Structures are given as structure tokens and as C-alpha cells.
């Protein structure tokens, strides 16, 4: 039986694995994709907002060519961290079930190459599943069409194409600017009358100026009502009118939210208003004894509260709390 089973092998999951190594707890990490799969969702040429020292795990230096790491450097760094600490990372093992077992929990981890799931016993389970796998859907007809995506990787495929970007946060703004620079014809649709307050201050003037000079079109106070093969129906909440805008591609960059179904199935309570799982911040343990959360899950619906730089601290809290627990005494012992 493992001491810890970590569901999710992103940066915060790796931080739990490193903390477990240092506190001499046996640990395995399970992820339905590769290690740090969440970083693969980032734009191809993205640069991190944080400086390298704020993204480091386990004291391993994060050496970069520039002031801030690139996506490629991040992928390389976290692979090296997993190798350096010899973490037991079981890639492409999707945990679909967690149930109570003797003195702990049993996990059912499914691998594409096997018919039967791997059964794993662990005294403690840590959920570090992030939120990138669950985009905020628009919930409109046509959202499942092949030219619609909730992820943006790079601008090149959209050269000279008509692209409609939904959203007004950092992801939408940066995508719109990159698309414009490669020659795409960009229209932004945003529910509010201006870009979000959290947009990075060094890119806000650029997008504002592109809107002013007409090189990027914007539909303020509007939402997508329907997506069709070559056009989008936009509803204005200000005028209550509908407009049809031609579009070859639609990028719905409206953010993401954590999938808490598995966490709830174990019995963890989730605040309906904030989306925050019930837990003790000092230990990250939930209302279910032996079940912990790490990373962005602790921020609920407001994903801007927890990033790698503060989510990486959760591993130490969890492992210190587990090590400080009194040992279980067998009945009659």
C-alpha cells in the first residue's frame, strides 16, 4: 500500500511527489495524459508571467535563456525535476474511481493499453487535477462543430482566415493580437463593455490601439447565440439585436473550471457559491479524512487565486500533516 496516491502530474502534483520523497513517504502520481499535460494546453510560443525562481520545485534551479521561462523551457524543467527525484509518475493512467478500502483507499486507474484497470491501494489520496481539461462551454448550438476550439495553440493555421475570438481575458486578448499579427481577420466578442481588469498591463495598450484603429473588430456587451459552419450569430445584450458575422474559425477562450465529479464521489463537500472544496488550508485535508487537494482546486471558481508559484507550497503542507499524524493502532493492539 502506498502512503500517497496523487491524481494529477502537473507542477503542483509533482511538488507533492517531491515533498513525499523528502519526508520518506511512498508515493505514485497518476495522470490521464503525460507529465505536466496542462502546459501542453498553453500557446506554443507563450512566456510565463512568473520569473523562473517562482516556478521552481524542490530547490532545483530553473535556468532560462531570458528573464522569464518559455513554454518549452517549462516542459523541459518539470521533466528533469521528475527524473532528478525519481518520481513514480504513471502517465496515461486515468483514475476513474476512488473508493474506501481497508486503512485507506482503492484507486481504479485505466490505461489505454490494458483491458482491466490497475487497482492501487493508498493510505491517502491527493487531488491535484487542475482545471485545463474542463473549459467553460458557451452552451450554444454549433459549439461542437469541427472549426470551434476552446484552446489556442498558435496563430499560423489562421493566416488570412476570419477568426472570431470569444472572451475578454488574457487568453483571448493575447490570441487576438497574435492572430492579427499573422494576418488573420479577427473579431472579438465580449460579454462586457471593456476588456477584463486582469489583462496584463503591458499588452492592454496594444489591444486597445488595435481596436481603435479598426484592425481588430470588437462586439462589446455581446454573446454568441449560435455557431454555424461559416458564420456566427451574435446577440447584443445592449440593443437586444442579433447580427450574423462571417467566421471560418471560432476560438471560445472563456476560461476553464475544475471537474470535481471524482472528488465529490469520495464525499468531499464543495461550496456551491465559490466552488471551493471544503478543506483546512494549513494541511489541505478535506472534510473526508485522508483526502487532500493541491493546486488550483483550492481556489474554486476563481482560478486567478492560485498559480504554480503558490500552489507548489501545498505539497509540503500535505506531507508535513501526514507525517505528524499519530500512527494507526490495530484493533486489540
Rosetta silent file (secondary structure, phi, psi, omega in degrees, C-alpha in Angstrom):
SEQUENCE: XXXXXXXXXXXXXXXXXXXXXXXXXXXXXXXXXXXXXXXXXXXXXXXXXXXXXXXXXXXXXXXXXXXXXXXXXXXXXXXXXXXXXXXXXXXXXXXXXXXXXXXXXXXXXXXXXXXXXXXXXXXXXXXXXXXXXXXXXXXXXXXXXXXXXXXXXXXXXXXXXXXXXXXXXXXXXXXXXXXXXXXXXXXXXXXXXXXXXXXXXXXXXXXXXXXXXXXXXXXXXXXXXXXXXXXXXXXXXXXXXXXXXXXXXXXXXXXXXXXXXXXXXXXXXXXXXXXXXXXXXXXXXXXXXXXXXXXXXXXXXXXXXXXXXXXXXXXXXXXXXXXXXXXXXXXXX
SCORE:     score description
SCORE:     0.000 S_00000001
   1 L     0.000  132.150  177.025    0.000    0.000    0.000 S_00000001
   2 E   -74.579  152.980  170.150    1.259    3.439   -0.957 S_00000001
   3 E   -73.401  -42.131 -177.441    1.369    6.244    1.558 S_00000001
   4 E  -134.006  137.602  167.047    0.150    8.711   -1.075 S_00000001
   5 E  -119.235  120.986 -177.507   -1.599    8.447   -4.419 S_00000001
   6 E  -104.800  123.756  177.888   -1.595   11.746   -6.297 S_00000001
   7 E   -96.584  106.379 -176.546   -4.189   12.248   -9.032 S_00000001
   8 L   116.574  121.992 -178.973   -2.645   14.706  -11.469 S_00000001
   9 L  -115.515   41.208  171.791    1.007   15.081  -12.503 S_00000001
  10 L   -81.151 -174.177 -179.235    1.093   18.790  -13.198 S_00000001
  11 H   -54.414  -41.394 -179.582    3.572   21.127  -11.473 S_00000001
  12 H   -73.090  -33.053  173.497    1.595   21.117   -8.195 S_00000001
  13 H   -65.672  -41.730  176.677    1.199   17.329   -8.318 S_00000001
  14 H   -61.928  -36.907  179.017    4.948   16.991   -8.874 S_00000001
  15 H   -62.590  -35.382  175.540    5.518   19.246   -5.863 S_00000001
  16 H   -65.798  -43.378  179.046    3.544   16.773   -3.741 S_00000001
  17 H   -60.823  -40.568  178.566    5.678   13.935   -5.100 S_00000001
  18 H   -66.263  -42.908  178.496    8.893   15.808   -4.253 S_00000001
  19 H   -63.097  -37.043  177.971    7.648   16.579   -0.738 S_00000001
  20 H   -64.709  -41.017  177.314    6.759   12.909   -0.280 S_00000001
  21 H   -59.533  -43.411 -175.184   10.293   11.889   -1.279 S_00000001
  22 H   -72.779  -23.235  178.635   11.795   14.272    1.221 S_00000001
  23 L  -102.762   10.242  175.134    9.568   13.054    4.045 S_00000001
  24 L    61.201   42.783  174.074   10.150    9.380    3.137 S_00000001
  25 L  -108.033  133.743  177.777    6.558    8.668    2.130 S_00000001
  26 L   -72.928  137.822 -170.356    5.894    6.224   -0.690 S_00000001
  27 E  -151.688  142.810  171.374    4.049    7.981   -3.494 S_00000001
  28 E  -133.748  143.867  179.313    2.819    7.479   -7.062 S_00000001
  29 E  -111.845  135.436 -178.198    1.373   10.091   -9.393 S_00000001
  30 E  -119.576  133.635  178.127   -1.366    9.257  -11.908 S_00000001
  31 L  -142.776  139.646 -179.751   -2.280   11.347  -14.925 S_00000001
  32 L   -75.126   -9.125  175.236   -4.542   10.628  -17.869 S_00000001
  33 L  -125.392 -158.103  176.846   -2.007   12.379  -20.085 S_00000001
  34 L   -78.451  172.663  176.813    1.755   12.980  -19.989 S_00000001
  35 L   -58.489  143.194 -175.430    3.585   14.683  -17.153 S_00000001
  36 L    42.819   49.456 -179.599    2.602   18.392  -16.857 S_00000001
  37 H   -60.941  -27.687 -178.772   -0.040   17.899  -19.554 S_00000001
  38 H   -61.058  -32.832 -179.639   -1.591   21.250  -18.592 S_00000001
  39 H   -68.200  -24.326  177.469    1.424   23.067  -20.043 S_00000001
  40 H   -67.101  -22.251  178.658    0.699   21.470  -23.410 S_00000001
  41 L   -78.200  -14.097 -179.574   -2.517   23.491  -23.464 S_00000001
  42 L   -70.371  153.299  173.942   -0.538   26.727  -23.317 S_00000001
  43 L   -55.547  145.267 -171.150    0.100   28.648  -26.567 S_00000001
  44 L   -56.892  -39.271 -175.748    3.147   27.291  -28.372 S_00000001
  45 L  -107.141   27.887 -177.646    5.235   30.453  -28.041 S_00000001
  46 L   -71.184  145.451  171.043    3.962   31.504  -24.622 S_00000001
  47 E  -113.120  135.021 -179.602    6.198   33.084  -21.991 S_00000001
  48 E   -63.174  149.365  174.855    5.316   32.562  -18.344 S_00000001
  49 E   -72.028  -35.285 -175.991    4.133   35.523  -16.310 S_00000001
  50 E   -85.804  153.857  173.890    6.282   34.402  -13.348 S_00000001
  51 E   -77.703  158.673 -172.045   10.055   34.513  -13.105 S_00000001
  52 H   -57.133  -37.505 -176.491   11.866   31.126  -13.003 S_00000001
  53 H   -65.681  -23.857  179.157   12.597   31.057   -9.264 S_00000001
  54 H   -81.661   -8.036  179.953    8.867   31.274   -8.521 S_00000001
  55 L  -108.133   -0.940 -176.731    8.218   28.151  -10.596 S_00000001
  56 L   -70.609  150.432  177.696   10.970   26.005   -9.076 S_00000001
  57 L  -126.532  134.752  173.864   10.178   22.762   -7.257 S_00000001
  58 L    64.352   20.588  178.929   12.280   21.086   -4.608 S_00000001
  59 L    76.576    5.864  177.402   15.070   23.635   -4.832 S_00000001
  60 L   -77.126  120.946 -176.892   16.088   22.508   -8.327 S_00000001
  61 L   -62.129  139.452  177.552   17.266   25.650  -10.174 S_00000001
  62 L  -104.528   97.616 -176.368   15.184   26.671  -13.174 S_00000001
  63 L   -90.809  127.060 -178.389   17.737   28.020  -15.647 S_00000001
  64 L  -129.456  159.742  179.908   16.303   30.008  -18.555 S_00000001
  65 L   -76.238  -33.217 -179.135   17.678   31.921  -21.512 S_00000001
  66 L  -113.549 -169.761 -179.831   15.581   35.018  -20.803 S_00000001
  67 L   -67.295  -33.337 -177.983   14.098   36.800  -17.819 S_00000001
  68 E  -129.047  145.529 -175.501   11.002   34.590  -17.887 S_00000001
  69 E   -70.832  150.457  172.689   10.644   30.947  -18.935 S_00000001
  70 E   -92.349  169.317  176.736    9.062   29.849  -22.169 S_00000001
  71 H   -57.805  -44.250 -178.793    6.577   27.009  -22.508 S_00000001
  72 H   -63.431  -41.703  178.279    9.297   24.768  -23.956 S_00000001
  73 H   -65.088  -36.024  178.022   11.666   25.539  -21.080 S_00000001
  74 H   -64.058  -44.142  178.568    8.875   24.783  -18.605 S_00000001
  75 H   -60.575  -44.575  179.860    8.208   21.365  -20.124 S_00000001
  76 H   -62.994  -45.041 -177.253   11.923   20.536  -20.036 S_00000001
  77 H   -60.758  -48.612 -175.733   12.331   21.723  -16.445 S_00000001
  78 H   -70.463  -29.718  171.770    9.462   19.717  -14.986 S_00000001
  79 H   -63.074  -44.009 -178.488   10.553   16.560  -16.813 S_00000001
  80 H   -65.398  -36.277  177.080   14.006   16.995  -15.294 S_00000001
  81 H   -62.255  -45.800  179.304   12.531   17.505  -11.815 S_00000001
  82 H   -61.690  -37.975  178.571   10.605   14.232  -12.124 S_00000001
  83 H   -71.029  -42.877 -176.558   13.775   12.461  -13.269 S_00000001
  84 H   -61.354  -42.329 -179.065   16.001   14.024  -10.599 S_00000001
  85 L   -90.371    2.015  178.922   13.739   12.938   -7.741 S_00000001
  86 L    51.702   50.144 -179.004   12.944    9.611   -9.455 S_00000001
  87 L   -72.903  143.956  177.243    9.229   10.200   -9.038 S_00000001
  88 L   -85.689   87.970 -178.565    6.859    7.327   -9.780 S_00000001
  89 E  -102.868  117.795 -178.880    4.797    9.047  -12.491 S_00000001
  90 E  -103.569   90.033 -178.032    2.284    6.770  -14.182 S_00000001
  91 L   -70.740  153.390  177.601    1.419    8.621  -17.360 S_00000001
  92 L    58.083   33.132  173.830   -1.734    7.862  -19.353 S_00000001
  93 E  -116.403  100.626 -178.433   -3.356    6.303  -16.284 S_00000001
  94 E   -88.376  118.835  177.619   -6.760    7.912  -15.835 S_00000001
  95 E   -80.602  114.781 -178.225   -8.182    7.479  -12.349 S_00000001
  96 E  -108.535   -9.135  179.853  -11.912    6.920  -12.789 S_00000001
  97 E  -150.590  137.724  174.456  -12.795    5.616   -9.371 S_00000001
  98 E  -133.039  120.804 -178.706  -11.724    6.152   -5.760 S_00000001
  99 E  -130.655  157.814  176.826  -13.362    4.063   -3.041 S_00000001
 100 E   -66.699  138.326  176.059  -12.789    3.413    0.622 S_00000001
 101 E  -137.639  175.220 -178.186  -10.623    0.385    1.363 S_00000001
 102 L   -57.899  120.786  178.336   -9.034   -1.140    4.460 S_00000001
 103 L    61.033   20.974  179.360   -6.922    1.572    6.143 S_00000001
 104 E   170.491 -133.697 -173.931   -7.190    3.816    3.098 S_00000001
 105 E  -138.244  155.847  172.821   -8.471    3.979   -0.461 S_00000001
 106 E  -117.655  129.647  179.530   -8.520    1.955   -3.650 S_00000001
 107 E  -107.704  140.641  173.217   -7.995    3.701   -6.985 S_00000001
 108 E  -107.193  106.932 -176.715   -9.018    2.329  -10.374 S_00000001
 109 E  -107.300  117.748 -176.235   -6.500    3.648  -12.923 S_00000001
 110 E   -95.495  131.293  176.766   -7.302    2.954  -16.568 S_00000001
 111 E  -117.502  137.220 -177.863   -4.539    2.689  -19.187 S_00000001
 112 L   -57.475  -25.602 -176.179   -5.331    2.570  -22.935 S_00000001
 113 L   -87.582    1.157 -178.838   -3.098   -0.483  -23.391 S_00000001
 114 L  -129.405  152.282  179.168   -4.894   -2.705  -20.882 S_00000001
 115 L   -80.780  -42.322 -177.022   -8.415   -4.054  -20.600 S_00000001
 116 L   -98.810  141.946  178.637   -8.672   -4.063  -16.825 S_00000001
 117 L   -68.944  151.570  173.693   -7.875   -1.023  -14.674 S_00000001
 118 E   -76.509  130.032  178.495   -4.878   -1.050  -12.376 S_00000001
 119 E   -97.434  123.352 -174.907   -6.006   -1.334   -8.757 S_00000001
 120 E  -125.072  131.197  176.331   -3.926    0.780   -6.402 S_00000001
 121 E  -102.643  134.855  179.490   -4.157    0.946   -2.608 S_00000001
 122 E  -146.458  142.920  178.340   -3.117    4.122   -0.817 S_00000001
 123 E   -73.054  -30.294 -179.673   -3.499    5.426    2.712 S_00000001
 124 E  -136.305  147.590  178.417   -4.011    8.977    1.459 S_00000001
 125 E  -123.402  131.989  178.519   -5.256   10.456   -1.823 S_00000001
 126 E  -116.750  123.476  176.737   -4.292   13.887   -3.121 S_00000001
 127 E   -92.930  114.598  178.127   -6.334   15.516   -5.868 S_00000001
 128 L  -131.524   51.449 -168.188   -4.127   17.802   -7.981 S_00000001
 129 L   -87.555   -6.392  177.541   -6.151   17.656  -11.168 S_00000001
 130 L    64.619 -155.212 -175.760   -6.110   21.338  -12.181 S_00000001
 131 L  -147.337   -2.429 -174.263   -8.764   22.718  -14.485 S_00000001
 132 L   -66.390  -18.926 -178.143   -7.470   22.922  -18.084 S_00000001
 133 L   -81.222   -6.064 -174.882   -9.348   19.809  -19.145 S_00000001
 134 L  -127.226   84.209  178.892  -12.749   21.431  -18.473 S_00000001
 135 E   -69.403  153.499  173.242  -13.372   24.612  -20.492 S_00000001
 136 L   -74.406  109.083 -176.143  -16.313   26.858  -19.726 S_00000001
 137 L   -75.402  150.159  177.286  -18.697   25.925  -22.507 S_00000001
 138 L   -75.352  -30.600  179.710  -20.822   28.523  -24.261 S_00000001
 139 L    70.538   38.448 -178.514  -23.780   26.163  -24.303 S_00000001
 140 L  -122.436  157.761  176.277  -24.975   27.252  -27.735 S_00000001
 141 E   -59.394  138.159  177.993  -25.935   25.339  -30.891 S_00000001
 142 L    90.582   -0.723 -176.833  -22.943   24.536  -33.087 S_00000001
 143 L   -65.862  -23.693 -179.377  -20.340   24.580  -30.314 S_00000001
 144 L   -90.601    5.605  178.505  -19.262   21.034  -31.208 S_00000001
 145 L   -63.712  151.127 -173.449  -18.561   21.865  -34.867 S_00000001
 146 L   -65.149  -20.634 -178.721  -15.011   20.979  -36.010 S_00000001
 147 L   -91.164    9.274  179.305  -13.933   24.592  -36.604 S_00000001
 148 E  -107.056  133.955  178.690  -14.667   25.528  -32.963 S_00000001
 149 E  -139.708  148.149  174.829  -11.998   25.186  -30.275 S_00000001
 150 L  -102.144    9.405  179.093  -11.682   26.125  -26.597 S_00000001
 151 L  -131.856  143.850  176.504   -7.888   26.098  -26.803 S_00000001
 152 L  -118.897  126.528 -177.583   -5.458   28.305  -28.689 S_00000001
 153 L  -109.119  -53.334  177.921   -2.029   26.908  -29.592 S_00000001
 154 L  -156.132  164.324 -172.118   -0.549   29.111  -32.324 S_00000001
 155 L   -87.681  -25.392 -171.236   -1.616   31.659  -34.926 S_00000001
 156 H   -49.583  -44.336 -177.446   -0.119   30.232  -38.129 S_00000001
 157 H   -62.452  -11.966 -174.179   -3.088   27.982  -39.127 S_00000001
 158 H  -105.421   12.414  179.457   -5.355   31.039  -39.190 S_00000001
 159 L   -53.727  125.105  178.096   -3.399   33.156  -41.715 S_00000001
 160 L    62.076   14.937  177.111   -5.858   35.213  -43.811 S_00000001
 161 L   -97.970  157.602  177.112   -8.809   33.399  -42.182 S_00000001
 162 E   -89.010  114.645 -174.466  -11.772   35.015  -40.477 S_00000001
 163 E  -119.816  127.283  175.435  -11.443   34.181  -36.772 S_00000001
 164 E  -104.231  121.291 -179.107  -13.960   35.003  -34.093 S_00000001
 165 E  -105.506  125.243  179.816  -12.477   35.075  -30.571 S_00000001
 166 E  -102.696  123.724  178.683  -14.887   34.818  -27.646 S_00000001
 167 L   129.448  162.891 -179.586  -13.724   36.325  -24.355 S_00000001
 168 L  -137.147   17.806  177.846  -12.011   39.385  -22.926 S_00000001
 169 L   -94.085 -167.804 -176.989   -9.377   37.998  -20.567 S_00000001
 170 H   -58.029  -45.570 -176.834   -5.656   37.404  -21.039 S_00000001
 171 H   -61.762  -45.909 -179.085   -6.041   34.292  -23.194 S_00000001
 172 H   -66.207  -42.891 -178.304   -8.488   35.931  -25.568 S_00000001
 173 H   -65.506  -47.150 -179.230   -6.533   39.193  -25.814 S_00000001
 174 H   -64.683  -39.449  177.862   -3.172   37.545  -26.443 S_00000001
 175 H   -63.755  -44.690 -179.622   -4.684   35.201  -29.025 S_00000001
 176 H   -59.677  -42.185 -179.923   -6.394   38.092  -30.814 S_00000001
 177 H   -66.630  -44.323  179.105   -3.137   40.040  -31.022 S_00000001
 178 H   -64.621  -40.820  178.706   -1.115   37.082  -32.305 S_00000001
 179 H   -62.302  -43.401  177.954   -3.790   36.242  -34.861 S_00000001
 180 H   -60.513  -41.114 -176.167   -3.822   39.835  -36.083 S_00000001
 181 H   -66.761  -28.200  179.258   -0.034   39.873  -36.448 S_00000001
 182 L   -91.616    1.588  174.906   -0.018   36.838  -38.749 S_00000001
 183 L   102.099   11.485  175.435   -2.702   38.281  -40.982 S_00000001
 184 L   -76.895  153.335  175.702   -5.922   36.788  -39.641 S_00000001
 185 E   -97.319  108.616 -166.127   -9.105   38.876  -39.739 S_00000001
 186 E  -107.478  134.725  169.728  -10.114   38.977  -36.092 S_00000001
 187 E  -125.929  128.057  178.321  -13.389   39.774  -34.382 S_00000001
 188 E  -102.807  133.722  175.182  -13.605   39.677  -30.573 S_00000001
 189 E  -116.136  122.004 -177.164  -16.928   39.065  -28.844 S_00000001
 190 L  -133.408  141.208 -175.440  -17.066   40.009  -25.164 S_00000001
 191 L   -69.613  -22.656 -175.527  -19.932   39.996  -22.700 S_00000001
 192 L  -108.498 -179.712 -174.323  -18.840   43.259  -21.073 S_00000001
 193 L   -91.623    0.628  175.421  -18.157   46.804  -22.295 S_00000001
 194 L  -157.215  169.323  179.369  -14.378   46.600  -21.918 S_00000001
 195 L   -67.633  156.444 -175.864  -11.586   44.048  -21.559 S_00000001
 196 L   -60.004  148.495 -179.430  -11.233   42.318  -18.192 S_00000001
 197 L   -64.161  -23.844 -178.194   -9.407   44.193  -15.433 S_00000001
 198 L   -82.622    2.251  179.604   -6.948   41.314  -15.069 S_00000001
 199 L   -63.650  135.516 -176.191   -5.494   41.722  -18.562 S_00000001
 200 L   -54.795  130.653 -173.480   -1.702   42.129  -18.325 S_00000001
 201 H   -62.408  -24.417 -177.959   -0.866   45.850  -18.261 S_00000001
 202 H   -84.140  -10.111  176.030    1.887   45.572  -20.873 S_00000001
 203 H  -109.369  -14.569 -178.554   -0.456   44.094  -23.520 S_00000001
 204 H   -60.280  -46.285  179.032   -3.596   46.125  -22.781 S_00000001
 205 H   -59.136  -35.324 -179.415   -2.455   49.264  -24.687 S_00000001
 206 H   -63.265  -49.805 -178.027   -1.683   47.146  -27.753 S_00000001
 207 H   -67.868  -36.825  178.709   -5.141   45.562  -27.951 S_00000001
 208 H   -62.717  -42.763  179.808   -6.849   48.901  -27.179 S_00000001
 209 H   -68.182  -35.830  178.807   -4.969   50.599  -30.016 S_00000001
 210 H   -67.677  -32.411  176.655   -5.739   47.777  -32.449 S_00000001
 211 H   -71.087  -41.635 -179.174   -9.418   48.175  -31.641 S_00000001
 212 H   -62.821  -41.024 -177.932   -9.219   51.954  -32.067 S_00000001
 213 L   -84.615    0.201  173.989   -7.567   51.739  -35.482 S_00000001
 214 L    83.277    3.824 -179.190  -10.050   49.096  -36.609 S_00000001
 215 L   -76.425  -21.620  170.485   -7.541   46.327  -37.280 S_00000001
 216 L  -124.393  122.891  179.845   -9.292   44.147  -34.664 S_00000001
 217 E   -86.134  148.229  179.757  -13.078   44.317  -34.541 S_00000001
 218 E  -134.687  139.901  169.931  -14.945   44.035  -31.231 S_00000001
 219 E  -114.504  100.181 -179.524  -18.545   43.405  -30.321 S_00000001
 220 L   -77.093  159.708  176.492  -18.962   44.703  -26.771 S_00000001
 221 L    47.570   46.641 -175.884  -21.806   43.661  -24.468 S_00000001
 222 E  -137.668  158.984  176.065  -22.478   40.705  -26.734 S_00000001
 223 E  -140.015  158.240  177.616  -22.633   36.953  -26.605 S_00000001
 224 E   -79.646  127.550  179.439  -22.607   34.138  -29.126 S_00000001
 225 E   -99.674  -31.292 -179.306  -26.115   32.821  -29.739 S_00000001
 226 E  -161.014  143.689  176.218  -25.347   30.204  -32.405 S_00000001
 227 E  -114.218  127.558  178.823  -22.362   28.898  -34.356 S_00000001
 228 L  -116.188  168.847 -175.544  -22.831   27.836  -37.961 S_00000001
 229 L   -53.899  -33.956 -177.454  -20.326   26.313  -40.432 S_00000001
 230 L  -132.746   13.260 -179.166  -19.259   29.690  -41.876 S_00000001
 231 E  -159.216  164.052 -179.120  -20.871   32.280  -39.626 S_00000001
 232 E  -130.593  135.895  175.189  -21.789   33.126  -36.050 S_00000001
 233 E   -91.398  121.905 -177.632  -24.979   34.643  -34.701 S_00000001
 234 E  -113.184  131.672  179.074  -24.155   37.322  -32.119 S_00000001
 235 E  -106.834  125.896  176.884  -26.710   38.721  -29.699 S_00000001
 236 E   -87.495  122.020  177.955  -26.199   42.222  -28.297 S_00000001
 237 L   -77.074  -14.126  179.245  -27.282   42.497  -24.675 S_00000001
 238 L   -84.348  -43.784 -177.037  -27.311   46.293  -25.033 S_00000001
 239 L  -103.741  -11.833 -177.179  -29.602   46.583  -28.071 S_00000001
 240 L    64.821   21.971  178.040  -31.223   43.118  -27.944 S_00000001
 241 L  -103.642  158.995  177.403  -30.464   42.753  -31.635 S_00000001
 242 E  -112.314  147.105 -179.349  -28.814   39.886  -33.446 S_00000001
 243 E  -135.070  143.263  176.750  -26.041   40.117  -36.002 S_00000001
 244 E  -104.286  121.497 -178.477  -24.522   37.494  -38.291 S_00000001
 245 E  -114.881  125.826  176.702  -20.724   37.668  -38.526 S_00000001
 246 E   -63.361  139.688 -179.249  -18.793   35.532  -41.065 S_00000001
 247 L  -155.253  126.852  175.404  -16.264   33.227  -39.382 S_00000001
 248 L   -85.410  -29.839  179.486  -14.031   30.425  -40.654 S_00000001
 249 E  -140.722  150.304  176.611  -12.901   29.540  -37.122 S_00000001
 250 E  -127.117  125.168  175.233  -14.188   30.184  -33.613 S_00000001
 251 E  -111.891  104.399 -179.757  -11.919   30.271  -30.563 S_00000001
 252 E   -90.302   89.696 -175.277  -14.033   30.234  -27.407 S_00000001
 253 L  -102.101   67.085 -173.383  -11.435   31.365  -24.861 S_00000001
 254 L  -104.615   17.562  176.630  -13.793   31.850  -21.936 S_00000001
 255 L    91.620 -177.615 -173.372  -11.711   30.176  -19.236 S_00000001
 256 E  -138.994  163.246  174.965  -11.841   26.820  -17.505 S_00000001
 257 L  -143.533  151.500 -177.017  -13.195   25.233  -14.364 S_00000001
 258 L   -69.288  143.967  172.605  -12.184   22.176  -12.385 S_00000001
 259 L   -90.070  109.778 -173.250  -14.027   18.898  -12.861 S_00000001
 260 L  -102.991   11.777 -175.710  -14.993   17.972   -9.296 S_00000001
 261 H   -60.666  -46.091 -178.343  -17.088   14.887  -10.049 S_00000001
 262 H   -67.229  -39.276  178.781  -14.474   12.396   -8.815 S_00000001
 263 H   -63.408  -43.157  178.604  -13.729   14.486   -5.739 S_00000001
 264 H   -65.386  -33.705 -177.237  -17.418   14.665   -4.877 S_00000001
 265 H   -64.579  -22.590  177.678  -17.795   10.919   -5.374 S_00000001
 266 L   -81.662  -15.687 -179.616  -15.439   10.363   -2.442 S_00000001
 267 L   110.574    8.661 -179.644  -17.667   12.514   -0.238 S_00000001
 268 L   -76.307  131.394  178.372  -15.863   15.841   -0.330 S_00000001
 269 L   -80.484  141.293  178.789  -18.176   18.812    0.160 S_00000001
 270 E  -125.734  128.630  179.057  -17.928   21.687   -2.327 S_00000001
 271 L   -64.928  122.340 -175.045  -19.225   25.181   -1.611 S_00000001
 272 L   -65.878  -27.241 -177.478  -21.914   25.807   -4.257 S_00000001
 273 L   -82.710  -46.614 -175.742  -21.208   29.550   -4.477 S_00000001
 274 L   -94.316  -20.887 -176.259  -17.407   29.609   -4.607 S_00000001
 275 L    76.574    9.055 -178.589  -16.729   26.113   -5.942 S_00000001
 276 L   -85.210  124.124  174.896  -14.057   25.641   -3.252 S_00000001
 277 E   -63.893  142.205  179.206  -13.827   22.105   -1.847 S_00000001
 278 L   -64.410  122.234 -179.639  -14.142   22.016    1.945 S_00000001
 279 E  -159.314  162.985  175.617  -10.602   21.808    3.310 S_00000001
 280 E   -97.079  113.088 -174.893   -8.261   23.060    6.020 S_00000001
 281 L   -56.327  -32.036 -177.236   -5.754   25.455    4.380 S_00000001
 282 L   -67.771  -28.471 -177.619   -2.986   24.629    6.873 S_00000001
 283 L  -120.628  -15.774 -176.515   -2.995   20.939    5.899 S_00000001
 284 L    67.704   13.232  177.742   -5.041   20.902    2.636 S_00000001
 285 E   -81.844  138.945 -179.369   -7.065   17.982    4.058 S_00000001
 286 E   -84.828 -174.801  177.522  -10.722   17.912    3.057 S_00000001
 287 L   -69.420  -11.684  174.623  -13.733   17.015    5.168 S_00000001
 288 L   -97.805  114.629 -178.408  -13.016   13.378    4.214 S_00000001
 289 L   -55.915  130.415  179.341  -10.131   12.129    6.335 S_00000001
 290 L    90.557   -4.338  178.088   -7.149   11.104    4.227 S_00000001
 291 E  -111.141  127.009 -176.301   -8.277   13.049    1.132 S_00000001
 292 E  -124.817  162.320  172.713   -6.354   16.226    0.256 S_00000001
 293 E  -123.633  152.635  178.777   -6.361   18.819   -2.519 S_00000001
 294 L  -144.339  145.092  176.648   -3.401   20.610   -4.089 S_00000001
 295 H    84.231 -150.896 -170.347   -3.035   23.404   -6.599 S_00000001
 296 H   -65.841  -17.110  176.756   -5.768   25.374   -8.319 S_00000001
 297 H   -55.385  -32.094 -176.917   -8.562   23.136   -6.983 S_00000001
 298 H   -71.879  -11.298 -179.366   -8.328   25.085   -3.735 S_00000001
 299 H   -95.149   -6.224  177.872   -9.342   28.320   -5.496 S_00000001
 300 L    64.626 -132.183 -176.441  -12.695   27.032   -6.726 S_00000001
 301 L   -76.297  -17.142 -179.918  -14.276   29.094   -9.492 S_00000001
 302 L   -97.258   85.653 -175.970  -11.694   31.878   -9.170 S_00000001
 303 L   -70.123   -8.108 -179.292   -8.711   30.281  -10.872 S_00000001
 304 L   -83.110    1.803 -179.594   -6.735   33.542  -10.591 S_00000001
 305 L   -87.104  -31.808 -174.963   -6.088   32.999   -6.876 S_00000001
 306 L  -126.914  128.732  178.144   -3.711   30.044   -7.148 S_00000001
 307 L  -125.396 -173.853  177.641   -0.902   29.547   -9.632 S_00000001
 308 H   -59.584  -40.193 -171.766    2.163   27.313   -9.763 S_00000001
 309 H   -65.701  -27.487  173.983    4.100   29.765   -7.596 S_00000001
 310 H  -108.830  -21.682  175.939    1.788   29.392   -4.582 S_00000001
 311 H   -70.231  -25.022  179.376    0.222   26.008   -5.396 S_00000001
 312 L   -65.902  -18.856  179.954    3.655   24.362   -5.212 S_00000001
 313 L   -74.363  -18.271 -174.400    3.619   25.024   -1.432 S_00000001
 314 H   -65.213  -32.741 -179.602    0.715   22.630   -0.910 S_00000001
 315 H   -58.579  -44.441  179.255    2.889   19.530   -1.193 S_00000001
 316 H   -65.276  -40.975  178.964    4.920   20.434    1.878 S_00000001
 317 H   -60.446  -45.593 -176.745    1.781   21.234    3.893 S_00000001
 318 H   -64.599  -49.373 -175.892    0.206   17.905    2.982 S_00000001
 319 H   -69.174  -36.076  175.611    3.242   15.743    3.672 S_00000001
 320 H   -63.140  -39.982  179.933    4.077   17.534    6.930 S_00000001
 321 H   -66.565  -40.047 -179.561    0.491   16.990    8.089 S_00000001
 322 H   -67.415  -42.616 -179.352    0.588   13.302    7.179 S_00000001
 323 H   -66.057  -27.635 -177.204    3.919   12.742    8.911 S_00000001
 324 H   -84.616   -9.036  179.026    2.642   14.438   12.066 S_00000001
 325 L   -70.015  140.419  176.251   -0.402   12.162   12.335 S_00000001
 326 L   -66.228  144.791 -179.476   -0.157    9.539   15.083 S_00000001
 327 L   -64.132  148.020  178.119    0.269    6.022   13.714 S_00000001
 328 L   -70.323  140.633  177.611   -2.818    3.861   13.439 S_00000001
 329 L  -105.286  127.064  179.689   -3.178    1.235   16.146 S_00000001
 330 L   -65.665  147.254  178.191   -4.561   -2.110   15.058 S_00000001
 331 L   -54.627  132.209  179.624   -7.686   -3.309   16.891 S_00000001
 332 L    82.321   -1.345 -177.305   -6.699   -5.079   20.070 S_00000001
 333 L   -83.301    0.000    0.000   -3.152   -3.722   19.825 S_00000001
